[in-house]
Amino acid sequence: MPMLDTYAEIEKDVAAIGRIEAVPTLLQVLCDITGMRFAAVARVTDNTWTACAVQDDIGFGLAPGGQLELKTTLCKEVRDTNVPIIIEHASDDTQYRTHHTPRTYGIESYISVPIVMPDDGYFGNLCAIDPLPAKLADPCILSMFTRFAALIGLQLQSERRNSALQSALLNERAAGELHEQLVAVLGHDLRQPLGAIAISCQLLQARSSDPRVGQAVADISRGTKRISTLVDAALDLVRGRLGRTRWCTAARTGSSS
């Protein structure tokens, strides 16, 4: 399913990456091994580029949640082809020495690999840049980036599933609370006045000899009994559903209570 570019969805994904404890260490390791001084996990769609995690030792000025104009980046090309891009020395590179991205950001070295979730598809890029050239041709460098990107994709998918489960549990709890409130209304707030009406009918029948009053009281009494029967049926239905909700919640959370 394509990722949405709403503020809420972007914010949610930035937060999800922020909850993956290994990400800052991975970015630091990438910088240490390559000598590059800026690395990031970026959320990349067809329309937006958003930083989700950043290791910035060059004062680039980009924080988590910050965005770059997509067309100024090379991550869009990586997304379009699903192929990593590696540049060791942009000003000497025949393909990229006139490219707008290195010129726009004043960088010489660049590497970007896709971050793909096993079930949810393309998320973005694991990338690094530096104003100075860097030795990136060693296959081990690309392998490290690729493996780290795969790890991030796995962890992100797990975060999304956990978030969806927590949301479902919260919805079930809210439904349970609503059912309990309904039981309270049916069991007390409605039954109490019905009981008062029934007692009043008995008193009226005992104290009045007017046949018209007797007929009216009999009609009220029948109506009260019918309403009471409906309340009882509604209580049984709500209690049954409440019991199933509690059972499902306990089963999902592993609770035996």
Secondary structure, DSSP 4 states (H G I P E B T S, - for coil): -PPP-SHHHHHHHHHHHHT-TTHHHHHHHHHHHH--SEEEEEEE-SS-EEEEEEEESS-----TT-EE-GGGSSHHHHHHHT--EEES-GGG-TTTTT-HHHHHHT-SEEEEEEEEETTTEEEEEEEEEESS-----SHHHHHHHHHHHHHHHHHHHHHHHHHHHHHHHHHHHHHHHHHHHHHHIIIIIIHHHHHHHHHHHHHHHHH---HHHHHHHHHHHHHHHHHHHHHHHHHHHHHHHHHHHHHHHHHHHT---
